[in-house]
Amino acid sequence: MVACWRLPAQLENWRSDYHTSAGQQLGIDLEDGSRLTLNTDTALAVRYSDNVRKIELLRGEAYFEVAPNKNRPFVVDGGQATARAVGTAYSVRKQADDLRVVVSEGTVEVVADQAKALVHAAEQAEYRQGRLQAVTKLDNDDALAWRRQQIVFHRQPLTQVLEEVNRYRKGRIVAVNPQLAERVVNGVFNNGAPDAVVAALTATLQAKALQMPGGLVLLY
């Protein structure tokens, strides 16, 4: 069962030029002067040509610092949507068929089917539920907190918190009590020490943790 579950990620790694495992980050300098930073559990392929600099994001999340070149646009292809820039800095996160683009510098054009959106600095665009959503302003840079080794939560249910924390570790943390799963969490956690989050959550929520084989942790 485990081998079958891992097969898609293994195939994506095989197709990729660069990939990271759970909890790992990786910086890459490309030949055109652009720089990529891969977040945890990410795989991407570099598809450069004379006319376009294309990155195929197979899974995960990456931050792109793009060297300007008006004659050779930089495109991140997430499958259902693309993010196109000339010279800027932005992140793209892919979850299944959904995509989130967060821009920190410059402007990025996000295209999905027939829909287009221009996303400026301190804004984000999301493709989810099969459509491109309206561009929204960002009040802070929490969406890019992973670049400083942090995960930030503001009044989010424990289920959402665990979903995010589980990206950074092997195995899973699961809340087995439905009432506990809906408890609201605030906090800033170190994504380089995901197991320390368990101790923080149990103390904050007055819960207990049961360590199981394979990295499984049950909160109750």
C-alpha positions, 0 to 999 in steps of 0.5 A: 500500500505504501509503495502505491501511495508514493508512486505519483510523487516518485514519477514526478521526481523522475520527470523533474529537474529539481525536487525536494522531500518533506521538510527540505528547501532548495535554492537553484540559480538558473543560466539566465540569472533567475533564481528558484527556491523550492519549498517542501515536497516540491518538484519542477522541470525547467523547459527553457527555449529561445522564445520562452523560459518555462517552468513546469510545476509538477507539485508543491510550491516555489518562489521565483526571482525572475531576471528581466528579459522582455523578449523571453517571458518567464512562465510557470505552468501549473497545469490548469493555470499559468503565471507569466512574468518578465521581471518580478518575484512571486511564488506559485503553490500547486495543490492537486488542480488548484493554484495560488500565485502570490506576488511580492515584486512587479506584476504577474499575469495569471491565465486559466482557460479564457480568464486572465488576471493581472496580479501586482505586488502584495496581491494574490490570485487563486485558481480553485474549484475550476475557475480563476478567482478574483485578485485579492490584496494581502495584508501581510506576507504570511503566505511567504513565511515559509521562506523564513522557516515559519508557518503562521496561523490566524484563527484557523481550525486545527484540521487546516493547521495540521494539513499545512504542518504535515507538508513539512514532515514524513508521516501524518499528525491527525486529530482523532477527536472531532471537537478537537479538530475544530479548535481554533489555533493562532501561532507562529511555528518553525517549519524546520521543526515540525515535530516541535509543533506537536508539543506546542499544540498539545500544550496550547490545546491541552491535548495529548499525543500518541506516537505511532509507527511510520511517523503517525501522531494521533492527537486526542 
